[in-house]
């Protein structure tokens, strides 16, 4: 069976476990991403498993909305970008860059969500984000035991599409993880896990929470983009130095993931365009199906 991603994994001393993601089947990845952007994550999982995605209905302008999130809107900035006024050009460029960051950020979050599902098909998860700049955790994954239905694992994820991975991890990820370790966001964790349980299991979530101690089961997963220039001694482990000081637990509670790319922006531009094209084709087929009354 083909997989959209392959994984190369190792333990970096006792700092963290490292997982390198390699694109194995780009076409499959694009198809799965298209289903996620169309707000059908369960269909995306079926596509990854080489199954027919099954019936799906798309009320309203789902495809138009999804394609818009894969685009970088510049029409309103065209005049300022061409202006002879350097201040206007600078302001417009910053706005355009912010929009790119939001587009790329959501796209990478969705890749990360798919990577987790490919690597651990039985985990339960929050759905991928729909907005370009959602607050809260990028993703939450949990594992519930089959027998006594106890919450046995919880992973809080931070995903960063960045051209400066080490700087971004230090300035954006470590403070988030420290805050969680200080129990400043236990209410957000409870809300996120409760939503997963209500959406995936038919039992009372309170039964699952009974006797749970967050600190014993809570783990972390940071995922970043990187290029060859970020590599040292054939690996990327140095990007995550200090992880064990931020999260002072067994190494099993600290996961680090890297998507190595030759050119990050070029790759994400191409992937966004291909996913948008796949969505356009899906939308065309949906219109054809409706017109034929199928």
C-alpha positions in Angstrom: 0.0 0.0 0.0 1.4 3.4 -0.9 1.9 6.0 1.7 1.8 9.8 1.3 4.7 10.2 3.7 7.6 8.0 4.9 9.2 8.4 8.3 12.8 8.3 9.4 13.0 8.1 13.2 15.7 8.2 15.9 16.3 9.2 19.5 18.5 12.3 19.9 20.4 11.4 23.1 17.7 11.8 25.8 16.5 15.1 24.5 13.7 13.9 22.3 12.6 11.5 19.6 13.0 12.9 16.1 10.9 12.0 13.1 11.9 13.2 9.6 9.0 13.3 7.1 9.7 12.5 3.5 7.1 12.9 0.7 6.6 9.4 -0.7 3.5 9.9 -2.8 2.8 13.6 -3.6 -0.4 12.9 -5.6 -1.9 11.0 -2.6 -0.8 13.8 -0.3 -2.6 16.3 -2.5 -5.8 14.3 -2.6 -5.8 13.9 1.2 -5.2 17.6 1.7 -8.0 18.5 -0.6 -10.5 16.4 1.5 -9.2 18.2 4.6 -9.7 21.6 3.1 -13.2 20.5 2.0 -13.8 19.8 5.8 -14.0 16.1 5.4 -11.1 14.7 7.5 -12.6 11.3 7.8 -12.7 11.1 4.0 -9.0 12.1 4.0 -8.2 9.3 6.3 -10.0 6.8 4.0 -8.0 8.2 1.0 -4.8 7.6 3.0 -5.8 4.0 3.6 -6.3 3.5 -0.1 -10.1 3.2 0.4 -12.9 4.9 -1.5 -13.6 8.2 0.3 -17.3 7.4 0.3 -20.3 9.7 0.0 -19.8 13.3 0.7 -22.1 16.4 0.4 -20.8 19.9 0.1 -23.5 22.6 0.9 -22.8 26.2 -0.1 -19.5 27.4 -1.4 -17.3 24.9 0.3 -14.9 24.5 -2.7 -14.6 28.3 -3.2 -13.9 28.8 0.5 -11.3 26.1 0.5 -9.5 27.3 -2.6 -9.4 30.8 -1.2 -7.6 29.5 1.9 -4.9 28.1 -0.4 -4.4 31.4 -2.2 -2.6 34.6 -1.2 -4.9 37.5 -2.0 -2.9 40.4 -3.5 -5.5 42.3 -5.6 -6.1 44.9 -2.9 -2.3 45.5 -2.6 -1.4 45.7 -6.3 -1.3 49.6 -6.4 0.7 49.9 -3.2 3.2 47.2 -4.3 3.9 49.2 -7.5 3.9 52.5 -5.8 6.9 54.9 -6.0 6.4 55.6 -2.3 8.7 53.2 -0.5 6.7 53.4 2.7 3.6 52.2 0.9 5.6 49.4 -0.8 7.1 48.3 2.5 3.6 48.3 4.3 2.1 46.3 1.4 5.0 43.8 1.4 4.5 43.2 5.1 0.8 42.6 4.6 1.5 40.2 1.8 4.1 38.4 3.8 1.7 38.0 6.7 -0.9 36.5 4.4 1.7 34.1 3.0 2.6 33.0 6.6 -1.0 32.3 7.4 -1.6 30.4 4.2 1.6 28.3 4.7 0.9 27.9 8.4 -2.5 26.3 7.8 -1.2 24.1 5.0 1.6 22.8 7.2 -0.7 22.2 10.1 -2.8 20.0 7.7 0.3 18.1 6.6 1.2 17.6 10.2 -2.3 16.3 11.0 -2.0 13.8 8.2 1.5 12.7 9.3 0.1 11.9 12.7 -2.7 9.9 11.3 -0.5 8.0 9.0 2.0 7.2 11.7 -0.6 6.3 14.4 -3.8 5.3 12.7 -5.6 4.5 15.9 -5.2 7.8 17.7 -8.1 10.1 18.3 -7.7 13.7 17.3 -9.2 17.2 17.1 -10.2 18.1 13.6 -7.8 20.2 11.5 -8.2 23.9 11.9 -10.4 25.7 9.4 -9.3 29.3 9.9 -6.0 30.8 8.8 -5.1 32.1 12.2 -6.9 30.0 14.8 -5.9 30.4 18.4 -5.3 27.5 20.7 -3.3 24.3 20.1 -2.5 23.4 16.5 -3.6 19.9 17.2 -4.5 17.6 20.1 -4.1 13.8 19.9 -5.2 11.3 22.5 -5.2 7.5 23.0 -7.9 5.7 25.0 -7.3 2.1 26.2 -9.6 -0.5 24.6 -10.5 -2.3 27.8 -11.2 0.1 30.7 -11.5 3.2 28.4 -8.9 5.1 30.3 -7.0 8.1 28.8 -3.5 6.8 28.4 -1.8 9.4 26.2 -2.3 13.1 25.3 -0.1 15.0 22.9 -0.2 18.8 22.4 1.1 19.9 19.0 2.8 23.0 17.7 3.4 23.2 13.9 5.5 25.9 12.3 6.1 26.4 8.6 9.2 28.6 8.9 12.4 29.4 7.1 14.0 30.0 10.6 13.2 26.8 12.5 15.6 27.1 15.5 14.6 30.8 16.1 10.9 30.0 15.8 11.1 27.1 18.2 12.9 29.1 20.8 10.7 32.2 20.5 7.3 30.6 19.8 7.2 27.0 20.8 9.2 26.7 24.0 7.1 29.5 25.7 3.9 27.7 24.7 5.1 24.4 26.2 6.4 26.1 29.4 3.0 27.6 29.9 1.3 24.2 29.5 3.8 22.6 31.8 3.1 25.3 34.4 -0.6 24.2 34.2 -1.7 27.6 32.9 -3.8 26.0 30.2 -5.4 23.0 31.8 -8.8 24.4 31.0 -8.0 24.6 27.3 -6.7 21.0 27.4 -9.9 19.8 29.1 -12.0 21.6 26.5 -10.0 20.1 23.6 -9.9 16.5 24.9 -13.7 16.7 25.8 -14.5 17.7 22.2 -12.5 14.8 20.8 -14.2 12.3 23.1 -17.7 13.7 22.3 -17.0 13.5 18.6 -15.4 10.0 18.5 -16.7 7.9 21.4 -20.2 7.0 22.5 -19.3 6.9 26.2 -19.6 9.6 28.9 -16.3 11.6 28.8 -16.4 11.9 32.5 -15.8 8.2 32.7 -12.6 8.7 30.7 -11.4 11.6 32.9 -11.8 9.7 36.1 -8.5 9.5 37.9 -6.7 11.3 35.1 -3.6 13.2 36.0 -2.5 15.5 33.1 1.1 15.6 34.1 1.5 11.8 33.9 0.1 11.4 30.3 0.7 14.8 28.7 3.3 14.8 25.9 4.4 17.3 23.3 5.0 17.3 19.6 6.7 20.2 17.7 6.9 20.0 13.9 8.8 22.4 11.6 9.9 22.8 8.1 13.7 23.0 7.4 16.2 23.1 4.6 19.7 21.6 4.0 21.3 24.6 5.5 19.6 23.7 8.8 21.2 20.3 8.8 24.2 19.4 11.0 26.1 16.1 10.9 23.4 14.6 8.7 20.5 15.4 11.1 18.3 18.2 12.4 18.4 17.3 16.1 20.3 20.5 17.1 17.1 22.4 16.3 15.5 21.0 19.4 18.2 21.5 21.9 16.7 22.5 25.3 13.5 20.5 24.8 14.4 18.4 27.8 14.8 21.6 29.9 11.4 22.9 28.8 9.5 19.6 29.3 11.3 17.8 32.2 9.9 14.3 31.6 10.8 11.0 30.1 12.0 11.3 26.5 8.8 9.5 25.3 6.9 12.8 26.2 9.0 14.9 23.8 8.6 14.4 20.0 10.2 16.5 17.3 9.3 16.4 13.6 11.0 17.9 10.6 9.8 18.2 7.0 13.1 18.7 5.1 12.7 20.6 1.9 15.0 22.0 -0.8 13.0 25.2 -1.0 10.3 25.7 1.6 8.3 28.5 -0.1 8.6 26.9 -3.5 7.3 23.6 -2.2 4.4 25.1 -0.3 3.4 27.3 -3.2 3.3 24.3 -5.5 1.5 22.1 -3.0 -1.1 24.8 -2.4 -1.7 25.2 -6.1 -2.0 21.5 -6.7 -4.4 21.1 -3.8 -6.5 24.0 -5.1 -6.6 22.3 -8.5 -7.7 19.1 -6.9 -10.5 20.9 -5.1 -11.5 22.6 -8.3 -11.8 19.2 -10.0 -13.8 17.9 -7.0 -16.1 20.8 -7.2 -16.6 20.3 -11.0 -17.5 16.7 -10.4 -19.9 17.7 -7.6 -21.7 20.1 -10.0 -21.9 17.4 -12.7 -23.3 15.0 -10.2 -25.9 17.4 -9.0 -26.9 18.4 -12.6 -27.5 14.8 -13.4 -29.5 14.2 -10.3 -27.3 11.5 -9.0 
